[in-house]
Amino acid sequence: MIAVALAALLALALPVAAAPRDDALRALEDRTDPVARRQALRTLAGTGTMADLPRIALALRDPDQGVRLVAEAAMWEVWSRSGDLEVDRLFAAGVQDMSEGRWTDAVTTFTKIIAKKPDFAEGWNKRATAYYLMGEYKKSLADCDEVMKRNPFHYGALSGYGMIYIQLDEPRRALEYYERALDVNPNLDGVKNAIEILHDALIRKRRESI
């Protein structure tokens, strides 16, 4: 549910080479050249598939910060492609609805996407986000479940669970999902801060109950 960091989007804005997908996947294995790895991820942002997510996810632990940023952005780009032009058109419209605060319209649009292409995890994720913003937390949780069935690497949805369980006053469950999000993507500073706050709150609660 969380948005891509602006820095990651800017990283993708750099020129993309015409290297084919297979070459890009091989370039990710070059541990000596971070520039080549960044370029490979930019290529995969445009050509990668869901099957490439395990390889891209490994780059979230790369020693080079630039590689990590581009890997985050590449994952969101791959997640947001359905492979169907009509679904992609609806998806863009739904995202526009959300950006302008039309949550009900967004839910309607993403529901159409889910009906047309139920295996498209990001349709479920965006509807989960809209439900969350509407305060429909149980519906948002149900949609997050559907996201994770289709995309176990979706650290955004995992973070979303944490946000929902905070709203439902279930801090232990929130902590569990925030930690799972961090297991997938160790670069989530906001999630790290939330984990620290939750740990402190739970310790205080334990002490007060003694």
Secondary structure, DSSP 4 states (H G I P E B T S, - for coil): -PPPPHHHHHHHTS------HHHHHHHTT-TT-HHHHHHHHHHHHHH--GGGHHHHHHGGG-SSHHHHHHHHHHHHHHHT--S-HHHHHHHHHHHHHHHTT-HHHHHHHHHHHHHH-TT-HHHHHHHHHHHHHTT-HHHHHHHHHHHHHH-TT-HHHHHHHHHHHHHTT-HHHHHHHHHHHHHH-TT-HHHHHHHHHHHHHHHHHHHHH-
